[in-house]
């Protein structure tokens, strides 16, 4: 099942006296979301009490105001929203509500409603001589409207705790609601000999031990990290592992890509031997792509392979590198030249670590997120078009959805092609030109994600030139990259140097470049034998000044 | 299907005039074996012509001599043996012949026989007035005897080439005969993701290119070898690879176990980069266990794994290390500490390389051969008891059978347990005590195979002490090791030092040693929780002087 974006709101509706306010605010409290009653918003908008609106301007005027209130609420933060009892009688409201999230209708028998409402006298609709009959008539009249709700919860006999549990359980069974109530999102990955899980939560590192317990108490393991990440999260990881019986030892490698070498690997072998890690032990890779690659290679080759968990702390590692089993270090003559395919036993993604990332690094990770959406998921792409601000603000549900969905997309390609000999080439979208620009510019000038963003824009234009897609498809890709604050042109870079770097790719020299291209958002195809001139044109344009697009 | 030992002889029988001598000697020529006619041996034994034996002492005397001749021939070298036309009428002869190898009966019609024999007059049985009737009567009388042959080939119309082809094809369909006619023995190994073949032949390296062609002509590959082996076989390997379109480069590492290090691995990465080996390339490991382990590890980790062929040139590597996918280098703190499970794409065993081995190294390899026979194949064990001299003399069919059968046994364990977590522990028979002795003695004093031989003898005694086997089972193991010139006691070694070395094994410290033990030749079981005292006793005895066994 594909993950869906988190609900923008959870709606509590139902007849008066069914307990919308009481139960809605309890639900909001348990979800740590604000609680909003549209009746309050209506009164705010109108500047008078609802009974006065009914009395002075009639029900139709109230319904207009109620719809306006709903729209206003949905522009605000994610919340639990109690509506008026008649809100669902208006098709416009139903559309607004169902597009934003699950709708829970609270129910009660007419007698219960009369008993509960009898104590109050402000309900305009019940100011009649025979309230029970009126209630019954209204309930019958609204039956069809309430039937449009996603879930029904009876409040007749239930204790408050029971009602709360039933509402939460309804949310947990809803594709958009489950993010609100489930502590972890688990994405299964089937690759190589077995399945492993990607476990995501905002504070997942504190649950690490419970997710990855040792087979035997007292087993030694190593937590490989770098200086920066170790300072931030080392203690909490050691504590969590220690609590379940591991005997963990921290092994810290220097920060930076320059240390992704066989020398660092050799140092880690020594550290593992010193720590007494044996064949039953494990390596936990706590950090970004470099830590994951180096520690993964060590785990793959120490005692012919020991267990290994990825604990990615950067967006790039969370959405890309931690899933797929590629582990490697660099050789002076080539990146990732020494490596293996070695699947982790688990990936634990603590989305809370992203708050520690420099903004530029977060935006760089977004380049791969946008790439995944472009090649594989139009719904994710549209979600990003609408909600990128939520993600950039690190709204925890938005982050959990986006990261989990990206892991799912990556897993989809990895499962089909565990050794990267076929369809996995699609993941290279934007990377052919991107790599060339990165090499021509030098890492200090253009980070990997920025180079990929420019590469995506350029390769989108290649697809347009080859008649593979329309201008709108190109425009939407570029617009989303720009919305993410990523470059789509790099006027400072020498196109000749980039072209030379690109030609060093042997496949191009042989005139047989395979390029993944995007015919429409959410799809990708690998184009054989793309002519070098076409690429040169796109590359030159990418290095020029942007002109009206 | 299990491999069977090579035939000791191929028998050509059939009625007179069916062409036994002509066709038998042609078959012998094509198999490069000597040709023997039992009639000639009979005349040698008797010192007179066959017709005189018949005339003077009668047929029964001739038949006695013929049986004696058969026995004599079978004590000599492997050969193609033509028998007299009536040899198969004696059950004793049939038993002798069928135990030694396939029996081909040549056939012809009575008229053909009369035509062919008419020209000669020395056939005692045909000195009658009506030869055609006599032929028919004799053919009928012998029909039952000839029916015991394994194959029948008609010589009525056939050209000589056709008859030869039919005889060879008959041999090729026979489990013992096929070694005589098939240029290669192929043992399939199913492990990990696919199947690969072990190809054995006396001159297999010259066929290497044909067995392992490149996917694309001009592909670069590296032949990793050491100084000694490179000098002996480097040129022929390069030539064979070059001939089929590889662009091979020799990468030589220093001789010896001391260079099985990450440093050598790093040097080989550089060599592969310099040679331009890319992801479509390959590594050929030409040498013994060290070269196979180091080159295999490089192949497993260069560009996340490239194709890799084992070309083992020592007996130990041929019968053990080259099959199973274990590749590794040593760490100062532990042997094989850095490694992987990485199956080769092919194993090419040139049994002819064994002639270059020092005798001590050949005998050391025999320790693992005998171990395989003890734990898994009573027929191989009995073959070795009878024919060890043939193997030690490097008779090419004996070597091909023994090496191939050993690969098959090793493959059997590897296939069931590719990651060495279960039944593969049985292969460790003799190695627990063997390793302890090896570490206590130092490699210069006791080679691995010698230590294993002493270990087998000691662990056989452990099984006896635990009441798991009888004394005869122990005695046969020790006798075969001694026949192979391997030690079964090592009085020079300090038992205390060996015991300390053995205790360093954590499993022993925890009092939970798992030891593979042999209840009878051809079987093995892993015994849990063998008491340390039992082992100490066996170890102390192994380090003492041999006493009457």
Contacts between the chains, C-beta under 8 A, distances in Angstrom:
chain1	res1	chain2	res2	distance
A	262	B	262	7.3
A	262	B	266	5.6
A	262	B	269	7.6
A	266	B	262	5.7
A	269	B	262	7.6
A	269	B	331	5.8
A	269	B	337	7.1
A	269	B	338	6.0
A	270	B	331	7.9
A	270	B	333	8.0
A	273	B	331	6.3
A	273	B	333	4.5
A	273	B	334	6.8
A	273	B	337	7.0
A	278	B	506	7.5
A	297	B	301	7.7
A	300	B	340	6.6
A	301	B	297	7.7
A	301	B	301	6.8
A	301	B	338	5.4
A	301	B	339	6.3
A	301	B	340	5.6
A	302	B	337	7.1
A	302	B	338	6.6
A	303	B	337	6.2
A	303	B	339	7.4
A	304	B	326	6.8
A	304	B	328	6.5
A	304	B	336	7.6
A	304	B	339	4.5
A	304	B	340	5.6
A	304	B	341	5.6
A	304	B	419	7.9
A	304	B	420	7.8
A	305	B	340	6.3
A	305	B	341	6.7
A	305	B	419	7.9
A	326	B	304	6.8
A	328	B	304	6.5
A	331	B	269	5.8
A	331	B	270	7.8
A	331	B	273	6.3
A	333	B	270	7.9
A	333	B	273	4.4
A	334	B	273	6.8
A	336	B	304	7.6
A	337	B	269	7.0
A	337	B	273	6.9
A	337	B	302	7.0
A	337	B	303	6.2
A	338	B	269	5.9
A	338	B	301	5.4
A	338	B	302	6.6
A	339	B	301	6.3
A	339	B	303	7.3
A	339	B	304	4.5
A	340	B	300	6.6
A	340	B	301	5.6
A	340	B	304	5.6
A	340	B	305	6.3
A	340	B	340	6.8
A	341	B	304	5.6
A	341	B	305	6.7
A	419	B	304	7.9
A	419	B	305	7.8
A	420	B	304	7.8
A	506	B	278	7.4
